[in-house]
Amino acid sequence: MSRSLSSEATAGEEQELQQLMLQDTAAQQQYELLRRMWVANENETDETINENEKQNILRILKLARQESVEEQAPPVAPKANRRFFFGLTAAAVLLFITVGIWMFNKNNAAEKSTNIQTIVAENGSRTRTILPDGSTVWLNAGSHISYKQNFTGTTREVTLDGEAYFDVVKQPQRPFIVHVSGYDIRVLGTAFNVKSYATDKTIETTLLRGLVQVTKNGNTNEKPIFIHPNEKLIVDKIAANNEVNLPYNNKPVAAAASKDFIIKNLDTTQTEKEKIETAWVYNRLEFKGDNFEELAKKLERWYNVTIVFKDDQVKQLSFYGSFETETVQQAFVALKAASRFDYSINNQTIIVSSINKNK
């Protein structure tokens, strides 16, 4: 965990840590606490330490120096050496504990003042978090959520940027609301996936169980869109910035569509693990007919790389497949076997181009 926080972990160690946290809630919570303290410590300045805290630390250091002088004055004997060592160690431990308590209290005060908790899954990682109400959220690579600490109030609200899978604890008197790209997704107790990266042109909400209600942020005048199990709602992001209504026309689901959104039926014969919308939760990157430009965005987040296209023609190549345990090098070997293109990998940057016809 410390190697990861200090950016010293190898790709293999990062992957091992992510696997551990996906399987062990306690480890995930421990890492999140360490991450928050790490970030707070990096941002620390001397000006934020009040005079009392300074005096406490100086007093402990002075105590350590006094014990050192007292123990070094008499002739050195084995027993005295041990007493000096333990005395100095005790002072050091006391200093460490005092500073630790000070940091903890300072961080607590800072969190209470902002009252906002943020969880981040960086590119190349996925993470699982237990929310204050007991609900579980999985974050895909390149995503983050924020929420008010302890979910105080009559609602439980989170703001999402990226992709997340929610398994929400049912609390009938306290609806769970996800704010995403101009829309509110309201549920009581349900499991659903939401995808809305900044570069996406649409918002996708996939419901596995329960019932989901979608409306524009703060708009209570228009009819909400309802999603039922094994349905996926796809909304045009442009509609979120328009004042037009999004009518839910009560037609059969297969035909329920407008210029702003569409509802699709999912294959009910597939398990949750097999569905392309939730494959990432099970550590599988799946793609069906994505052109290279679309696939590149997923690969960049999945492997924490940058993909640069040298020409527009290669962007139009389409791919079907999935990656699970493959490295980025193995992934590109497989992609090249499926379709003709050239590429080169330089650290975290991948250059992709069409095949030179003169070759």
KEKOLTI-769982 format. One line per 5 residues: number of its first residue (from 1); for each residue x, y, z of N, C-alpha, C, CB. Coordinates in steps of 0.02 Angstrom, whole numbers, plus 50000, padded with zeros to 5 digits. Each point is the difference from the previous one (the first is absolute). Glycine has a CB too. Example, Ala and Ser with C-alpha at 12.3 -4.5 7.8 and 13.67 -1.06 7.14 Angstrom:
// KEKOLTI-769982
1	50660,49716,50390,49955,50059,50000,50045,50060,50000,49905,49941,50062  50077,50112,49902,50042,50059,50003,49961,50055,50037,50059,49968,49892 $
This chain:
// KEKOLTI-769982
1	50041,49940,50000,49959,50060,50000,50043,50063,50000,49910,49937,50060  50144,50063,49980,50043,50059,50002,50036,50011,49934,50015,49983,50124  50005,49961,49844,50034,50006,49935,49952,50029,49948,50075,49903,50029  49863,50078,49975,49950,50026,49953,49989,50074,50011,49945,49888,49996  50049,50133,50066,49987,50070,50016,50059,50045,49981,49926,49962,50092 $
6	50135,50010,49910,50059,50040,49984,50021,49991,49927,50036,49990,50118  49920,49977,49842,50012,49990,49928,50063,49959,49987,49943,50108,49977  50073,49846,50068,50059,49957,49991,49981,49929,49982,50061,50071,50082  49874,49913,49919,49978,49931,49986,50006,49984,49926,49922,50006,50098  50096,49932,49887,50001,49977,49931,49928,49988,49977,50115,49948,50015 $
11	49878,50042,49919,49933,49986,49973,49972,49936,50030,50031,50058,49893  50012,49893,50117,49978,49937,50031,49977,50009,50071,50079,49940,49927  49958,50101,50111,49980,50013,50069,49934,50039,50004,50121,50000,50033  49871,50048,49921,49937,50038,49999,49941,49953,49985,50062,50103,49961  49948,49852,49991,49947,49953,49983,49984,49953,50059,50035,50005,49880 $
16	50017,49973,50155,49990,49956,50058,49963,50036,50055,50105,49938,49971  49912,50126,50040,49967,50040,50051,49926,50009,49983,50108,50059,50026  49877,49957,49911,49931,50009,49979,49960,49936,50009,50036,50087,49918  49994,49855,50065,49966,49936,50010,49984,49988,50073,50059,49954,49899  49990,50062,50144,49990,49991,50073,49942,50042,50024,50122,49977,50014 $
21	49875,50087,49965,49948,50045,50024,49932,49982,49972,50086,50090,50010  49912,49881,49930,49936,49978,49973,49971,49942,50040,50036,50038,49886  50009,49922,50143,49979,49940,50037,49992,50013,50075,50058,49932,49914  49973,50121,50111,50002,50011,50072,49978,50072,50016,50093,49914,50012  49847,50093,50014,49974,50066,50016,50043,50036,50052,49885,49959,49973 $
26	50139,50004,50077,50040,50031,50053,50065,50029,49971,49952,49919,50083  50079,50045,49870,50061,50025,49969,49986,50063,49960,50046,49883,49995  49897,50118,49971,49982,50058,49960,49990,50061,50045,49946,49926,49914  50020,50064,50142,49988,50056,50046,50065,50024,50031,49886,49954,50025  50159,49999,49990,50065,50019,50029,50039,50041,49950,50000,49896,50071 $
31	50000,50083,49866,50037,50037,49948,49972,50070,49992,50026,49892,49941  49907,50113,50059,49968,50066,49991,50019,50047,50056,49905,49945,49939  50097,50029,50124,50020,50042,50057,50072,50023,49993,49919,49938,50073  50125,50016,49907,50070,50018,49990,50008,50051,49944,50033,49886,50040  49927,50105,49906,50005,50047,49943,49980,50071,50021,49974,49905,49921 $
36	49972,50099,50119,49977,50066,50022,50053,50033,50044,49881,49960,49994  50150,50002,50052,50051,50029,50043,50062,50019,49960,49957,49931,50096  50059,50027,49853,50058,50013,49957,49992,50065,49963,50019,49877,49987  49922,50133,49982,49987,50061,49963,50001,50060,50045,49931,49935,49919  50039,50058,50140,49999,50056,50048,50071,50018,50021,49886,49964,50040 $
41	50156,49986,49970,50069,50013,50021,50040,50035,49945,49993,49900,50075  49994,50080,49862,50036,50031,49944,49982,50074,49994,50002,49890,49941  49936,50127,50078,49977,50069,49993,50014,50042,50062,49912,49958,49924  50120,50011,50125,50011,50034,50064,50051,50056,49993,49972,49893,50060  50016,50162,49975,50048,50055,50005,50009,50018,50073,49967,50044,49885 $
46	50091,49986,50129,50014,50018,50070,49949,50049,50027,50120,49981,49978  49851,50061,49978,49953,50050,50024,49937,49969,50029,50045,50077,49914  49939,49860,50067,49939,49969,50024,50007,49971,50070,49970,49975,49883  50091,50023,50143,50012,49973,50067,49992,50057,50049,50078,49909,49956  49876,50085,50090,49990,50054,50048,50055,49999,50053,49876,49997,49979 $
51	50128,50056,50060,50054,50008,50047,50001,49945,50053,49995,50123,49980  49947,49857,50045,49997,49947,50051,50030,49935,49974,49898,50054,50048  50085,49929,49888,50025,49938,49971,50076,50004,49993,49891,49982,49939  50134,50077,50040,50073,50009,49994,50034,49989,50067,49982,50081,49906  49989,49950,50148,50030,49994,50066,50000,49928,50025,49962,50116,50024 $
56	49984,49847,49962,49998,49930,50021,50055,49960,49967,49876,50009,50016  50134,50000,49919,50052,49963,49965,50069,50021,50025,49926,49991,49899  50085,50075,50111,50065,50023,50025,50014,49973,50070,49989,50103,49930  49958,49893,50111,50009,49974,50068,50023,49928,50000,49912,50078,50040  50061,49882,49916,50018,49929,49996,50072,49993,49974,49880,49968,49980 $
61	50138,50073,49969,50069,49998,49976,50049,50021,50054,49959,50025,49884  50022,50026,50155,50043,50023,50055,50009,49944,50051,49962,50119,49983  49984,49846,50032,50003,49944,50047,50049,49947,49975,49882,50023,50036  50115,49962,49900,50045,49950,49972,50072,50022,50006,49911,49965,49920  50103,50100,50067,50069,50025,50005,50025,49998,50073,49979,50074,49900 $
66	49977,49943,50147,50019,49999,50071,50018,49930,50021,49924,50098,50024  50035,49853,49957,50015,49931,50019,50065,49977,49969,49879,49976,50009  50134,50048,49930,50063,49982,49967,50060,50027,50039,49942,49999,49889  50055,50064,50134,50055,50031,50037,50009,49964,50067,49977,50111,49945  49968,49876,50090,50004,49969,50066,50030,49931,49996,49901,50065,50036 $
71	50083,49898,49912,50024,49932,49995,50072,49997,49976,49884,49962,49979  50138,50089,49983,50068,49998,49975,50050,50026,50051,49955,50016,49885  50025,50021,50168,50046,50029,50049,50037,49946,50041,49926,50100,50006  50040,49850,50024,50036,49950,50040,50040,49954,49955,49911,50005,50087  50135,49956,49944,50036,49949,49961,49949,49953,49968,50101,50008,50077 $
76	49913,49973,49860,49953,49958,49963,50005,49929,50024,50007,50074,49900  49937,49898,50121,49996,49930,50019,49945,49967,49959,50040,50026,50118  49963,49908,49873,49950,49965,49959,49929,50017,50021,50081,49909,49983  49907,50090,50085,49932,50013,50023,49980,50071,49986,50014,49914,50089  50034,50134,49921,49984,50070,49986,49987,50010,49926,50071,50035,50097 $
81	49966,49930,49861,49989,50004,49928,49928,49982,49983,50121,49973,49979  49858,49972,50052,49932,49976,49986,49950,50051,50023,50038,49881,50010  49975,50149,50051,49953,50048,50027,49997,50062,49956,50022,49957,50116  50037,50065,49860,50002,50058,49955,49962,49984,49935,50112,50036,50049  49901,49905,49924,49968,49982,49936,49924,49998,50009,50101,49933,49967 $
86	49876,50035,50086,49928,49995,50010,49968,50067,50016,50016,49883,50040  50022,50160,49999,49974,50066,50015,49992,50042,49937,50053,49994,50111  49999,50004,49847,49997,50038,49938,49947,49972,49954,50122,50027,50011  49872,49907,49986,49949,49969,49958,49930,50019,50023,50077,49905,49977  49914,50096,50090,49934,50018,50026,49982,50071,49980,50017,49921,50098 $
91	50033,50124,49906,49986,50069,49980,49983,50004,49926,50078,50041,50089  49960,49921,49871,49987,50000,49928,49930,49973,49985,50122,49986,49978  49860,49959,50056,49934,49971,49990,49946,50050,50020,50046,49885,50019  49967,50149,50040,49951,50049,50023,49992,50056,49949,50030,49973,50118  50028,50048,49853,49997,50052,49948,49960,49976,49940,50112,50044,50037 $
96	49902,49894,49942,49965,49972,49942,49925,49997,50013,50101,49933,49970  49880,50043,50090,49929,49995,50017,49967,50069,50002,50023,49895,50066  50013,50154,49964,49972,50067,50006,49988,50031,49931,50059,50014,50109  49993,49979,49847,49993,50027,49933,49943,49964,49963,50123,50029,49997  49874,49904,50014,49947,49961,49967,49931,50023,50022,50077,49904,49993 $
101	49915,50106,50073,49935,50023,50026,49985,50070,49974,50015,49930,50103  50037,50112,49894,49989,50068,49974,49977,49997,49927,50087,50045,50079  49947,49913,49881,49981,49994,49929,49929,49974,49993,50119,49981,49969  49865,49968,50072,49933,49971,49996,49946,50052,50018,50048,49888,50029  49965,50149,50026,49951,50050,50021,49994,50056,49948,50025,49974,50120 $
106	50033,50047,49851,50000,50052,49950,49961,49978,49939,50110,50042,50042  49903,49895,49936,49965,49975,49941,49926,49994,50013,50103,49938,49965  49880,50039,50096,49929,49995,50018,49967,50068,49996,50024,49902,50075  50011,50149,49953,49971,50067,50000,49991,50025,49928,50053,50023,50112  49997,49963,49846,49995,50023,49930,49942,49966,49965,50124,50019,49997 $
111	49867,49915,50015,49945,49964,49968,49933,50026,50024,50072,49899,49991  49924,50116,50074,49936,50025,50025,49984,50068,49972,50017,49935,50105  50037,50105,49884,49987,50067,49974,49975,49998,49928,50088,50045,50076  49940,49910,49884,49976,49994,49931,49939,49954,49996,50117,50019,49959  49881,49931,50084,49944,49953,50003,49990,49962,49935,49947,50075,50083 $
116	50105,49923,49875,49996,49964,49936,50053,49946,49998,49955,50104,49943  50024,49836,50040,50046,49943,49992,50006,49984,49925,49969,49954,50115  50091,50037,49861,50012,49983,49930,50038,49935,49994,50000,50122,49970  49976,49834,49986,50032,49936,49987,50021,50000,49927,49932,49939,50090  50131,50042,49896,50027,50003,49933,50028,49933,49979,50026,50122,50016 $
121	49960,49857,49922,50033,49943,49969,50041,50028,49942,49907,49917,50033  50159,50082,49975,50044,50028,49948,49999,49954,49939,50072,50054,50088  49952,49973,49856,50009,49958,49940,50044,49940,50017,49987,50101,49925  49995,49841,50049,50038,49940,50014,49978,49963,50062,50093,50053,49943  49853,49971,50090,49977,49968,50062,49924,50001,50004,50106,50034,50058 $
126	49868,49923,49984,49929,50000,50016,49995,49990,50076,49966,49953,49884  49983,50074,50146,49996,49997,50073,49929,49989,50024,50100,50074,50006  49893,49898,50053,49935,49990,50031,49998,50036,50067,49986,49889,49942  49958,50144,50072,49994,50039,50062,49933,49986,50033,50074,50090,49951  49926,49906,50115,49938,49994,50038,49980,50071,50022,50029,49881,50039 $
131	49913,50141,49939,49976,50067,50018,49973,50000,50071,49972,50022,49879  50018,50038,50151,49979,50004,50070,49935,49964,50016,50058,50108,50004  49897,49883,49947,49937,49966,50012,50004,49925,49990,49942,50103,49965  50118,49872,50019,50009,49928,49988,49994,49981,49927,49956,49981,50112  50025,50066,49844,49998,49986,49929,50071,49991,49973,49893,50066,49988 $
136	50114,49895,49958,50065,49987,49970,50004,50033,49932,50009,49891,50062  50049,50139,49924,50011,50030,49934,50067,49977,49973,49929,50101,50031  50070,49874,49907,50061,49983,49964,50015,50057,49951,49977,49874,50011  50084,50150,49988,50019,50053,49954,50046,49972,49946,49989,50086,50092  49994,49929,49845,50043,49980,49945,50058,50049,49993,49902,49947,49941 $
141	50148,50034,50020,50059,50042,49992,49982,50069,49975,50067,49898,49976  49968,50152,50050,49989,50069,49979,49936,50030,50025,50066,49974,49902  49909,50003,50156,49936,50023,50026,50008,50027,50071,49940,49916,49928  50012,50125,50093,49998,50020,50070,49929,50018,50021,50119,50042,49992  49867,49949,50072,49936,50020,50028,50013,50043,50061,49944,49895,49959 $
146	50008,50148,50057,50005,50040,50061,49931,50001,50033,50093,50072,49951  49908,49935,50115,49937,50000,50038,50012,50032,50068,49961,49895,49941  49984,50128,50088,50004,50030,50066,50013,49945,50051,49922,50093,49966  50123,49922,50080,50020,49951,50049,49940,49976,50041,50113,50053,50005  49882,49882,50003,49948,49967,50041,49930,50004,49971,50070,50026,50098 $
151	49922,50002,49842,49934,50002,49968,49948,50031,50046,50030,49899,49934  49986,50155,50099,49952,50032,50044,49944,50030,49960,50090,50023,50084  49850,49976,49943,49943,50029,49965,49949,49948,49979,50075,50091,49961  49876,49930,50001,49945,49956,49981,50015,49961,49935,49921,50079,50056  50135,49938,49912,50020,49964,49939,50073,49979,50005,49915,50065,49932 $
156	50104,49887,50027,50069,49978,49994,50022,50019,49930,49987,49903,50084  50059,50145,49909,50016,50026,49934,50075,49995,49985,49903,50078,50010  50112,49900,49929,50069,49996,49977,50004,50033,49931,50021,49893,50066  50037,50133,49918,50013,50029,49934,50053,49957,49966,49970,50118,50039  50016,49862,49899,50045,49954,49964,50028,50033,49938,49934,49904,50043 $
161	50130,50084,49946,50032,50017,49936,50038,49937,49979,50010,50125,50028  49967,49842,49918,50031,49938,49978,49950,49944,49998,50108,50038,50046  49913,49904,49979,49956,49941,49999,50000,49967,50069,50022,49983,49877  49919,49997,50146,49994,49968,50066,49943,49950,49999,50045,50102,50056  49964,49846,49984,49947,49950,50012,49978,50007,50072,50047,49920,49911 $
166	49889,50090,50100,49973,50011,50068,49957,49941,50021,50003,50124,49982  50007,49852,50078,49955,49952,50032,49974,50034,50063,50063,49896,49953  49877,50131,50042,49974,50046,50050,49958,49964,50053,50000,50090,49913  50015,49925,50150,49960,49975,50056,49932,50035,50001,50105,49977,50066  49842,49986,49942,49933,50029,49998,49984,50037,50065,49965,49908,49923 $
171	50018,50155,50070,49976,50042,50055,49942,50041,49973,50116,50005,50056  49822,49970,49951,49942,50031,49968,49992,50074,50015,49946,49890,50006  50074,50132,50054,49990,50070,50018,50058,50045,49978,49934,49961,50097  50119,50009,49875,50058,50040,49979,50023,49978,49930,50036,50014,50121  49936,50016,49828,50019,49982,49931,50075,50010,49988,49885,50031,49962 $
176	50142,49927,49993,50070,50004,49979,50001,50034,49932,50033,49895,50065  50005,50160,49928,50000,50040,49938,50071,50007,49974,49897,50063,50038  50111,49920,49897,50065,50010,49967,49993,50059,49952,50029,49876,50009  50013,50175,50001,50002,50058,49955,50054,49988,49948,49959,50079,50093  50021,49924,49843,50048,49986,49947,49982,50039,49937,50019,49886,50047 $
181	50027,50156,49930,49995,50035,49936,49931,50031,49987,50085,49922,49957  49888,50113,50091,49938,50035,49990,49937,49960,50016,50059,50062,49915  49949,49878,50111,49942,49958,50016,50004,49974,50071,49991,49967,49880  49950,50018,50148,49995,49968,50066,49973,49930,49990,49981,50112,50058  50054,49839,49971,49977,49930,49998,49979,49982,50071,50077,49970,49902 $
186	49859,50018,50109,49972,49990,50066,49979,49927,50009,49961,50121,50004  50060,49849,50052,49983,49930,50014,49985,49993,50075,50073,49959,49904  49900,49984,50115,49991,49983,50070,50047,49943,50019,49879,50036,49996  50112,49906,49975,50046,49944,50011,50006,49963,49934,49968,49989,50123  50092,50011,49849,50007,49974,49932,50073,49990,49983,49893,50056,49967 $
191	50120,49911,49976,50067,49992,49974,50001,50025,49928,50023,49900,50075  50021,50147,49911,50001,50029,49933,50069,50027,49983,49879,50028,50011  50134,49981,49924,50063,50025,49975,49988,50067,49965,50046,49882,49988  49997,50167,50025,49995,50065,49967,50067,50016,49967,49914,50040,50085  50083,49980,49851,50061,50017,49963,49993,50069,49970,50021,49878,49974 $
196	50023,50168,50045,49998,50068,49974,50067,50034,50010,49877,50008,50025  50172,49972,49933,50065,50033,50001,49994,50068,49966,50059,49888,49999  49987,50157,50017,49997,50067,49972,50002,50000,49924,50056,50042,50103  49980,49908,49868,50006,49997,49927,49942,49963,49967,50123,50003,50014  49833,49966,50025,49943,49964,49971,49947,50049,49975,50022,49904,50078 $
201	49945,50078,49868,49946,50041,49973,49932,49981,50031,50064,50012,49893  49934,49932,50142,49937,49976,50029,50010,49981,50073,49963,49959,49888  49981,50034,50147,49998,49973,50067,49964,49932,49996,50000,50117,50056  50031,49831,49970,49970,49933,49998,49984,49977,50071,50063,49973,49894  49875,50008,50117,49980,49972,50065,49971,49931,49988,49977,50115,50048 $
206	50054,49834,49981,49979,49931,49991,49974,49973,50066,50084,49983,49908  49855,49992,50092,49969,49976,50062,50000,49923,50002,49928,50104,50005  50098,49869,50051,50000,49928,50010,49942,49977,50042,50123,50001,49990  49861,50037,50062,49942,49983,50042,49975,50063,50035,50043,49881,50017  49892,50119,50000,49971,50058,50032,49964,50044,49950,50089,49996,50087 $
211	49909,50069,49927,49967,50048,49957,50039,50066,50003,49887,49945,50018  50123,50086,49924,50038,50062,49996,49957,50054,49967,50109,49936,49993  49896,50124,50034,49964,50058,49974,50051,50054,49980,49897,49974,50072  50099,50050,49866,50049,50048,49974,49964,50065,49982,50074,49906,49957  49953,50149,50067,49973,50067,49983,50059,50047,49989,49893,49980,50066 $
216	50093,50077,49903,50051,50052,49996,50013,50029,50070,49966,50027,49881  50095,49997,50130,50018,50029,50064,49950,50054,50020,50121,49975,49978  49845,50015,50079,49957,50051,50027,49936,50013,49963,50101,50049,50042  49884,49912,49906,49938,50011,49961,49946,49953,50024,50067,50036,49900  49882,49992,50133,49946,49959,50028,49936,50006,49959,50050,50014,50113 $
221	49952,50025,49833,49940,50011,49961,49988,49947,49946,50015,50121,50021  50039,49851,49953,49992,49951,49946,49993,49929,50028,50066,50075,49924  49907,49881,50035,49992,49931,50021,50069,49966,50003,49884,49996,49948  50127,49965,50104,50065,49964,50005,50002,49941,49951,50010,50035,50121  50050,49943,49865,50010,49939,49961,50010,49943,50050,50051,50063,49900 $
226	49911,49883,50092,50007,49943,50044,50037,49943,49964,49894,50033,50062  50152,49935,49973,50036,49943,49972,49984,49939,50044,50093,50074,49953  49895,49869,50014,49985,49938,50034,50058,49951,49992,49876,50018,49981  50124,49927,50057,50056,49953,49997,50014,49976,49928,49972,49964,50116  50092,50029,49869,50024,49978,49933,49982,50050,49946,49989,49882,50037 $
231	50012,50182,49981,49991,50054,49951,50059,50048,50006,49874,49989,50004  50143,50042,49939,50054,50050,49999,49974,50064,49969,50088,49910,49992  49919,50145,50045,49981,50066,49976,50061,50035,49972,49906,50006,50084  50088,50020,49854,50054,50038,49969,49973,50070,49986,50054,49895,49948  49977,50155,50084,49977,50069,49994,50054,50041,49966,49929,49989,50103 $
236	50051,50052,49850,50046,50047,49967,50018,50055,50049,49950,49975,49886  50116,50036,50125,50022,50051,50048,49977,50070,49980,50098,49928,50027  49895,50084,49909,49979,50067,49978,49932,50016,50028,50066,49988,49895  49891,49960,50113,49933,50011,50027,50003,50027,50071,49957,49910,49927  50096,50074,50109,50006,50023,50069,50008,50075,50004,50052,49891,50030 $
241	49972,50140,49916,50011,50072,50000,49945,50038,49965,50122,49977,50003  49827,49986,49972,49944,50031,49966,49941,50006,50046,50040,49956,49891  49914,50088,50093,49940,50009,50040,49942,49956,49975,50037,50117,50026  49975,49843,49922,49946,49958,49974,49984,49944,50049,50036,50026,49882  49902,49951,50118,49980,49945,50042,50023,49934,49970,49901,50066,50038 $
246	50103,49884,50005,50017,49932,49978,49939,49957,50012,50124,50015,50025  49828,49982,49929,49938,49964,50012,50009,49925,50003,49940,50093,49945  50032,49876,50106,49999,49927,50003,49933,49978,49972,50079,49996,50102  49921,49976,49838,49938,49992,49963,49961,49936,50014,50053,50068,49915  49971,49892,50134,49964,49940,50021,49988,49949,49944,49946,50071,50084 $
251	50095,49932,49864,49997,49948,49948,50037,49939,50026,49994,50086,49907  49999,49856,50059,50040,49942,50020,50074,50019,50003,49915,49922,49948  50121,50046,50098,50069,50020,50013,50042,49999,49937,49988,49957,50115  50002,49992,49842,50041,49994,49940,49992,50061,49956,49990,49876,50006  49955,50160,49999,49987,50058,49958,50002,50065,50039,49932,49928,49926 $
256	50083,50068,50139,49998,50060,50042,50061,50043,49985,49937,49939,50090  50053,50112,49869,50057,50042,49981,49975,50069,49981,50064,49899,49961  49980,50150,50042,49986,50067,49976,50064,50024,49968,49911,50023,50088  50091,50039,49891,50061,50026,49971,50055,50008,50052,49932,50059,49914  50049,49940,50150,50048,50011,50054,50022,49937,50037,49949,50111,50012 $
261	50012,49836,49986,50018,49940,50037,49969,49939,49969,50010,50067,50104  50017,49875,49915,49974,49936,49977,50008,49949,50057,50027,50027,49879  49926,49927,50126,50005,49946,50049,50007,49934,49963,49930,50065,50084  50122,49897,49934,50013,49936,49967,49990,49943,50048,50082,50056,49924  49894,49887,50050,49995,49939,50039,50067,49965,50001,49878,49988,49971 $
266	50141,49985,50087,50061,49960,50005,49983,49926,49989,50050,50084,50080  50000,49878,49903,49992,49927,49991,49991,49967,50068,50071,50003,49894  49870,49973,50120,49985,49971,50066,50031,49931,50009,49894,50065,50001  50132,49906,49946,50032,49934,50006,50072,50007,50027,49929,49956,49906  50097,50105,50092,50068,50011,50025,50000,50015,50074,50033,50043,49887 $
271	50018,49933,50147,50008,50017,50071,50029,50070,50005,50017,49878,50031  49983,50149,50030,50027,50067,50010,50074,50002,49980,49919,50018,50094  50117,49929,49919,50071,49997,49983,50011,50000,49925,50021,49938,50105  49932,50035,49857,50007,49995,49927,49979,50064,49963,49980,49878,50012  49981,50164,50019,49975,50060,49967,50058,50049,49987,49887,49985,50055 $
276	50114,50044,49885,50054,50046,49983,49999,50062,50044,49995,49959,49882  49945,50060,50141,49994,50061,50041,50032,49992,50069,49895,50026,49940  50108,49914,50085,50027,49989,50068,50061,49955,50000,49885,50016,50045  50142,49967,49897,50059,49956,49997,50059,50030,50038,49961,49957,49889  50045,50109,50110,50058,50032,50032,50001,49988,50075,49998,50086,49912 $
281	49943,49905,50119,49998,49986,50072,50035,49935,50015,49891,50063,50009  50109,49891,49943,50033,49935,50007,50069,49999,49966,49887,49945,50005  50142,50115,49990,50068,50008,49974,50007,49976,49928,50042,49986,50116  49908,50029,49843,50004,49982,49929,49980,50060,49957,49973,49879,50028  50072,50141,49927,49986,50054,49953,49971,49968,49937,50093,50074,50047 $
286	49844,49940,49938,49966,49969,49944,49979,50053,49950,49960,49906,50074  50045,50077,49862,49981,50047,49947,49970,49962,49941,50092,50080,50036  49854,49949,49937,49963,49967,49946,49988,50051,49944,49945,49920,50081  50097,50078,49869,49991,50045,49943,50025,50070,50010,49905,49932,49971  50134,50081,50082,50026,50067,50012,50050,50018,49944,49985,49986,50125 $
291	50011,50076,49850,50054,50020,49955,50061,50015,50042,49918,50047,49916  50140,49960,50051,50063,50004,50036,50002,50063,50045,50057,49939,49906  49912,50115,50071,50000,50061,50040,49961,49990,50065,50009,50068,49895  49934,49899,50101,49960,49986,50060,50037,49951,50046,49894,50020,49935  50134,49928,50035,50036,49950,50040,50061,50030,50034,49960,49911,49921 $
296	50073,50136,50045,50060,50031,50028,49985,50034,50067,50044,50017,49884  49898,50016,50122,49982,50033,50063,49995,49949,50057,49938,50089,49935  50033,49852,50049,49994,49948,50051,50068,49972,50018,49886,49971,49958  50157,50018,49991,50067,49973,50013,50042,50049,50040,49992,49935,49893  50001,50129,50094,50039,50050,50037,49983,49997,50074,50004,50073,49899 $
301	49931,49922,50116,49980,49996,50071,50020,49933,50031,49905,50078,49975  50086,49869,49987,50011,49932,50026,50074,49988,50016,49903,49960,49933  50141,50064,50023,50072,49987,50007,50040,50061,50022,49988,49912,49913  49979,50145,50097,50035,50061,50018,50054,50017,49949,49977,49976,50121  50003,50028,49816,50046,50018,49946,49969,50058,49960,50045,49881,49994 $
306	49995,50146,49961,49977,50051,49952,50007,49972,49930,50033,50096,50078  49913,49906,49883,50001,49974,49932,49994,50058,49951,49948,49890,50038  50098,50114,49916,50003,50054,49951,49991,49970,49931,50076,50070,50074  49875,49956,49887,49989,49977,49932,50037,50046,49951,49888,49951,50032  50149,50018,49922,50037,50039,49950,49957,50019,49940,50103,49941,50037 $
311	49840,50026,49953,49956,50017,49945,49928,49982,50018,50094,49983,49916  49858,50044,50048,49929,49989,50014,49976,49933,49975,49983,50122,49994  50049,49851,49955,49976,49937,49971,50001,49943,50050,50041,50039,49889  50013,49957,50150,50007,49944,50047,49948,50004,50056,50122,49996,49974  49852,50064,50039,49949,50008,50052,49936,49962,49985,50049,50111,50025 $
316	49938,49875,49911,49937,49970,49979,50001,49923,50004,49982,50098,49927  50075,49872,50087,50002,49927,50008,49956,49981,50059,50117,49994,49953  49846,49950,50040,49955,49978,50054,50024,49934,50029,49904,50058,49945  50079,49931,50119,50026,49942,50036,49946,49968,50043,50114,50052,50001  49890,49882,50005,49959,49961,50046,50047,49959,50044,49901,49995,49917 $
321	50087,50002,50147,50042,49959,50043,49997,50021,50072,50075,49980,49904  49971,49996,50136,50004,50018,50071,50071,49987,50025,49876,49973,50018  50143,50066,50033,50064,49990,50034,49987,49992,50074,50061,50068,49913  49978,49888,50118,49990,49988,50072,50066,50002,50037,49900,49930,49974  50145,50024,50008,50065,49998,50035,50057,50024,49954,49958,49905,50071 $
326	50025,50113,49867,50051,50020,49952,50034,50065,50020,49935,49941,49910  50130,50063,50077,50035,50064,50007,49984,50043,49940,50094,49946,50066  49925,50118,49936,49986,50044,49943,50037,49976,49938,49982,50096,50079  50078,49876,49931,50037,49974,49943,49963,49941,49968,50108,50038,50053  49868,49916,49989,49963,49943,49974,49935,50022,49967,50050,49928,50089 $
331	49918,50123,49939,49937,50025,49971,50012,50026,49929,49959,50031,50115  50095,50005,49875,50012,50028,49933,50023,49947,49950,50028,50109,50053  50005,49840,49971,50016,49943,49956,49936,49968,49976,50109,49980,50061  49843,50011,49984,49936,49969,49982,49960,50045,49952,49999,49941,50110  50001,50124,49903,49963,50046,49956,50030,50001,49930,49970,50070,50100 $
336	50096,49929,49897,50033,50001,49934,49986,49936,49962,50089,50075,50045  49904,49869,49991,49984,49936,49967,49929,50002,49972,50078,49940,50077  49879,50100,49953,49930,50004,49977,49991,50049,49943,49963,49970,50115  50080,50081,49881,49993,50051,49948,50068,50031,49985,49881,50024,50037  50129,49997,49902,50066,50024,49978,50012,50073,50020,49995,49919,49905 $
341	50057,50091,50134,50023,50068,50016,50070,49995,50030,49880,50040,50020  50154,50015,49982,50067,50004,50031,49996,50035,50067,50054,50002,49886  49990,49980,50159,50002,50034,50065,50069,49995,50030,49878,49976,50019  50138,50069,50026,50061,49997,50038,49984,50022,50071,50072,50023,49898  49962,49946,50151,49988,50016,50071,50063,50030,50029,49916,49906,50010 $
346	50078,50154,50018,50056,50034,50032,49977,50019,50070,50046,50044,49889  49974,49916,50160,49978,50008,50069,49924,49998,50003,50103,50069,50027  49865,49987,49991,49927,50000,50007,49964,50031,49940,50016,50007,50123  50021,50005,49823,49971,50029,49940,50001,49949,49943,50036,50115,50037  49907,49879,49929,49994,49952,49944,49981,50039,49937,49965,49905,50079 $
351	50077,50089,49870,49988,50034,49937,49969,49949,49951,50098,50080,50020  49844,49938,49952,49964,49954,49955,49992,50034,49932,49938,49947,50097  50073,50014,49850,49994,50027,49932,49977,49946,49952,50089,50085,50024  49888,49936,49918,49980,49952,49948,50062,49966,49973,49900,50070,49971  50090,49871,49998,50055,49963,49970,50026,50039,49940,49952,49891,50038 $
356	50114,50116,49961,50032,50033,49943,49993,49955,49939,50082,50061,50075  49882,49964,49873,49987,49960,49940,50063,49983,49962,49889,50053,49991  50166,49983,50021,50062,49987,49964,50039,49943,50031,50003,50119,49967  49974,49858,50092,50036,49946,50034,49988,49933,49965,49991,50062,50109 $
